């Protein structure tokens, strides 16, 4: 009976370690994306200061980055089992999974 219990636990233990590896990967990506958001923010601010209007392409890109950060945080906090981009398609719309 103890052998059966060990066999049932092992796949779950293995899955959590795989998830841990993905979580480390997404923590690194999270830091990089935050840097990109900072750059986009500064550029957008400068463009608004000079042109008195936002750049729609940068605004859309910023929305995509915000959604991506949200999806990463959902995965990291175990609120979603879906791995974000590059394991799923890039989306600029919030997915409530």
Buried (B, 14 or more C-beta within 10 A) or exposed (E): EEEEEEEEEEEEEEEEEEBEEBBEEBEEBBEEBEEBBEEBEEEBEEBEEEEEEEBEEBEEBBEBBBBBBBBBBBBBEEEBEEBBBEEEEEEEEEEEE
